């Protein structure tokens, strides 16, 4: 088994110009808003940053086989974490395209399977916050459902991201790999 780290990941993010409404929610409810950009986690933990270049060709081939697709962020849901509380999230639709993409990436690094272990399968989601109590979580989700205007974007690339140790622990894009073409774009 190869080395893995929580300082790297592969994610799908909406275009930065669409982050505003998502970040407005995250600033209020998400303790990780500073560290992570809005994203759907596809592989995490992942390989150390110094090994990205060794994997780029394989990810290029995998991404070439997945055509760009439309993602709609319209509905909020939650995960329960035992007694630790809840994660609130936007449900990317349709999930089938994200499942196909995640499987293609996972097949390159099959030991990086943590996101596939929850409930026995991959659940595409974009975290927007946490809540300690069910009542508080339900109120937040009800309020969000009333105010939320769905966001629709074209999934065109995945990002290989990395971060340092605190205090410089904000994730940055090292490379983007384009869907449909496999083109590799340095971050």
CORFENLIN-V799678 format. One record per pair of residues at least 6 apart in sequence whose ideal C-beta (glycine too) atoms are under 8 Angstrom apart, sorted by the first residue. I is the first residue (numbers start at 1). J is the second residue. If there is no record, write none. Layout:
i = <I & I>
j = <J & J>
This chain:
i = <1 & 2 & 2 & 2 & 3 & 3 & 3 & 4 & 4 & 4 & 4 & 4 & 5 & 5 & 5 & 5 & 6 & 6 & 7 & 7 & 7 & 7 & 7 & 7 & 7 & 8 & 8 & 8 & 8 & 8 & 8 & 8 & 8 & 8 & 8 & 8 & 9 & 9 & 9 & 9 & 9 & 9 & 9 & 9 & 9 & 9 & 10 & 10 & 10 & 10 & 10 & 10 & 10 & 10 & 10 & 10 & 10 & 11 & 11 & 11 & 11 & 11 & 11 & 11 & 11 & 11 & 12 & 12 & 12 & 12 & 12 & 12 & 12 & 12 & 12 & 13 & 13 & 13 & 13 & 13 & 14 & 14 & 14 & 14 & 14 & 14 & 15 & 18 & 18 & 19 & 19 & 21 & 21 & 21 & 22 & 22 & 22 & 22 & 22 & 22 & 23 & 23 & 25 & 25 & 25 & 26 & 26 & 26 & 26 & 26 & 27 & 28 & 29 & 29 & 29 & 29 & 29 & 29 & 30 & 30 & 30 & 30 & 31 & 32 & 34 & 35 & 35 & 35 & 35 & 36 & 36 & 37 & 37 & 38 & 39 & 39 & 40 & 40 & 40 & 40 & 40 & 41 & 41 & 42 & 42 & 42 & 42 & 42 & 42 & 42 & 43 & 43 & 43 & 43 & 43 & 43 & 44 & 44 & 44 & 45 & 45 & 46 & 46 & 46 & 47 & 47 & 47 & 49 & 49 & 52 & 52 & 52 & 52 & 55 & 55 & 56 & 56 & 56 & 58 & 59 & 59 & 59 & 59 & 59 & 59 & 59 & 60 & 60 & 60 & 60 & 61 & 62 & 62 & 62 & 62 & 62 & 63 & 63 & 63 & 63 & 63 & 63 & 63 & 63 & 63 & 63 & 64 & 64 & 64 & 65 & 66 & 66 & 66 & 66 & 66 & 66 & 67 & 67 & 68 & 68 & 68 & 68 & 68 & 69 & 69 & 69 & 69 & 70 & 70 & 70 & 70 & 71 & 71 & 71 & 71 & 71 & 71 & 71 & 71 & 72 & 72 & 72 & 72 & 72 & 72 & 73 & 73 & 73 & 73 & 73 & 73 & 73 & 73 & 73 & 74 & 74 & 74 & 74 & 74 & 74 & 75 & 75 & 75 & 75 & 76 & 76 & 76 & 76 & 76 & 76 & 76 & 76 & 76 & 77 & 77 & 77 & 77 & 77 & 77 & 78 & 78 & 78 & 78 & 78 & 78 & 78 & 79 & 79 & 79 & 79 & 79 & 79 & 80 & 80 & 81 & 85 & 85 & 85 & 85 & 85 & 86 & 86 & 86 & 86 & 86 & 87 & 87 & 87 & 87 & 88 & 88 & 88 & 88 & 88 & 88 & 88 & 88 & 88 & 89 & 89 & 89 & 89 & 90 & 90 & 90 & 91 & 91 & 92 & 92 & 92 & 92 & 95 & 95 & 97 & 98 & 98 & 98 & 99 & 99 & 101 & 101 & 101 & 102 & 102 & 102 & 102 & 103 & 105 & 106 & 106 & 106 & 115 & 116 & 128 & 129 & 131 & 131 & 155 & 156 & 156 & 156 & 157 & 157 & 157 & 157 & 157 & 158 & 158 & 158 & 159 & 159 & 159 & 159 & 159 & 160 & 160 & 160 & 160 & 160 & 160 & 161 & 161 & 161 & 161 & 162 & 162 & 162 & 163 & 163 & 163 & 163 & 172 & 173 & 174 & 174 & 175 & 175 & 175 & 175 & 176 & 176 & 176 & 177 & 177 & 177 & 178 & 178>
j = <111 & 47 & 109 & 111 & 47 & 48 & 51 & 45 & 46 & 47 & 111 & 112 & 45 & 46 & 47 & 48 & 44 & 45 & 48 & 49 & 162 & 163 & 164 & 165 & 169 & 44 & 45 & 46 & 47 & 48 & 49 & 52 & 160 & 161 & 162 & 163 & 39 & 41 & 42 & 43 & 44 & 45 & 46 & 160 & 161 & 171 & 41 & 42 & 43 & 44 & 46 & 59 & 105 & 158 & 159 & 160 & 161 & 37 & 39 & 40 & 41 & 42 & 44 & 158 & 159 & 161 & 39 & 40 & 42 & 71 & 98 & 101 & 155 & 158 & 159 & 37 & 38 & 39 & 40 & 159 & 22 & 38 & 71 & 73 & 151 & 153 & 153 & 151 & 153 & 37 & 38 & 148 & 149 & 151 & 38 & 73 & 90 & 126 & 128 & 151 & 33 & 38 & 128 & 129 & 144 & 32 & 33 & 38 & 128 & 129 & 33 & 129 & 88 & 128 & 129 & 130 & 131 & 140 & 127 & 128 & 129 & 130 & 130 & 127 & 170 & 163 & 169 & 170 & 171 & 127 & 171 & 161 & 171 & 126 & 126 & 159 & 92 & 98 & 124 & 125 & 126 & 115 & 125 & 98 & 101 & 102 & 105 & 106 & 115 & 158 & 102 & 105 & 106 & 109 & 112 & 115 & 112 & 114 & 115 & 112 & 114 & 109 & 112 & 160 & 55 & 109 & 112 & 162 & 174 & 160 & 162 & 174 & 175 & 108 & 109 & 175 & 177 & 184 & 108 & 105 & 108 & 158 & 160 & 177 & 182 & 184 & 177 & 182 & 183 & 184 & 182 & 104 & 105 & 107 & 108 & 182 & 104 & 105 & 157 & 158 & 177 & 178 & 179 & 180 & 181 & 182 & 180 & 181 & 182 & 104 & 97 & 100 & 101 & 104 & 179 & 180 & 179 & 180 & 154 & 155 & 156 & 179 & 180 & 97 & 154 & 155 & 179 & 152 & 153 & 154 & 155 & 92 & 93 & 97 & 98 & 152 & 153 & 154 & 155 & 92 & 93 & 94 & 150 & 151 & 152 & 90 & 91 & 92 & 93 & 126 & 150 & 151 & 152 & 153 & 90 & 91 & 93 & 148 & 150 & 151 & 90 & 91 & 93 & 145 & 88 & 89 & 90 & 91 & 128 & 141 & 144 & 145 & 148 & 88 & 89 & 90 & 91 & 125 & 141 & 86 & 87 & 88 & 89 & 131 & 137 & 141 & 86 & 87 & 89 & 118 & 123 & 125 & 86 & 134 & 87 & 130 & 131 & 132 & 133 & 137 & 130 & 131 & 132 & 134 & 137 & 125 & 127 & 129 & 130 & 127 & 128 & 129 & 130 & 131 & 137 & 140 & 141 & 144 & 125 & 126 & 127 & 128 & 125 & 126 & 128 & 124 & 125 & 98 & 124 & 125 & 126 & 123 & 124 & 155 & 122 & 124 & 155 & 122 & 124 & 155 & 158 & 179 & 115 & 116 & 122 & 124 & 122 & 158 & 112 & 113 & 116 & 122 & 122 & 144 & 140 & 137 & 140 & 179 & 178 & 179 & 180 & 176 & 177 & 178 & 179 & 185 & 176 & 177 & 179 & 173 & 174 & 175 & 176 & 187 & 173 & 174 & 175 & 176 & 177 & 187 & 171 & 172 & 173 & 174 & 171 & 172 & 174 & 169 & 170 & 171 & 172 & 187 & 187 & 186 & 187 & 184 & 185 & 186 & 187 & 184 & 185 & 187 & 183 & 184 & 185 & 184 & 185>
